[in-house]
C-alpha cells in the first residue's frame, strides 16, 4: 500500500517546481544613414556627427569622407526609437541651418 505524500512535499524525490520564463529577444537594431548631397558643407556634417551622434572629431571626419565619396555611410546603430529620434533631431537642425542633409534610419 502506497503512502500519500506529505503536504507541501514534492511528489517524488528530486522533483522541483520550475516556472518557465518566456524567451525575450533583444530589440531590433536600426542603422542611421547619412546621404550625400551637393549643398551641405563638410564642416556642417562633421558638426552634426559630433553633436548628435557623439563622434570624436577624427571619426566624424572619416565618416564625412565616406559619405562624400561613397554617397552614404552608416553612422550608428540603435534601437528603433533612438535611431528615429536622432535622425529627426539632426535633420531638424540641418533645416534650421539651411542645409538639405538627408538622414534616414532602416533595420539592420
N, C-alpha and C positions, 0 to 999 in steps of 0.2 A: 504494500500500500504506500503510495507517494504522499509525502507531506506537503502541505501548502507552503508557498514561500512566505517569509516574514513580511510584514507590512513595511514598505519603503525599501526593501532589499531588491537587488537585481534578480531577475528570474533565474538566470544561470550565472555561474561564476565567470567573470571576465566581461560580461555584458555591461556596456555603458550607454547611457542615453546621450546621443550627439545631435546637435542641431546643425543641419546643413546651411551654409551661408550661400546666398545667390552669388554667382560669379559676376564681378563688375569689371567691365573692360575700361581701360584708360580712355579719357576723352580723345576724340579725333583731333588731329593737328591740322592747322591751316597755314599755308605759306603766304607771306606778304611779298608781293612783287612790285618793283619799280619798273616803269616803262619809259623808254627814251622818247624825247621829243626835241624839236629844233629850237625851242624857246626858253625852256628852263635852264638857268645857268648852272654850271658845275658846282660853283660855290654854294648855291642855294640847296642843291641836292645833298651836299655834304652836311650843311646845317640841319636839314630835316633828319638825316640819318643819325646825327649826333643828338639832336633834341628829342625826337620821338622814339627812336629805336636804341638809344643809349650806346651807340657805337663810338669807339675811340676814333680820333681824327684819322689815323693811318688806315684803319679798317674801313671807315666811311669813304676815304679817298679811293681805295681799291674797289669797293662796291660801286662807287660812282663811275669809275672807268669801265667796269664790267657792263653797267647799264649803257654807257656811251658806245662801247664797241660791239656788244652783242645784242643790243636792243632791249634787253630786260635783265633783271637779276633778282634772285630771292634774297631778301634782306633779313628774314627771320621766319620762325615757325612757332605758332602759339595756338592756344585753344581758340575756338571759333569767335567767341565774344571779344577776346583780347585782340585778335587779328583784325576783326572788323572795326573795333574802336580805334586802334592805332592807325589803320588805313584812313578812316574817316577824319580823324583829327589832323593827320598830316596833309590830307587833301584840302581840308578847310583852310589850314594855314597857308598852303600854296595859293589858293584862290584869293585869300586876303592880301597876298603879296603880288598878285597879278600874274601868277605862273599857272600853266595848264598841266602841271605834273600829274600823271596818271599813276595811281597806286591801287592795286587790286589785291584780293585775297581769294585763295582757292584751296580745296582739300589737298593734302599730301597724297 
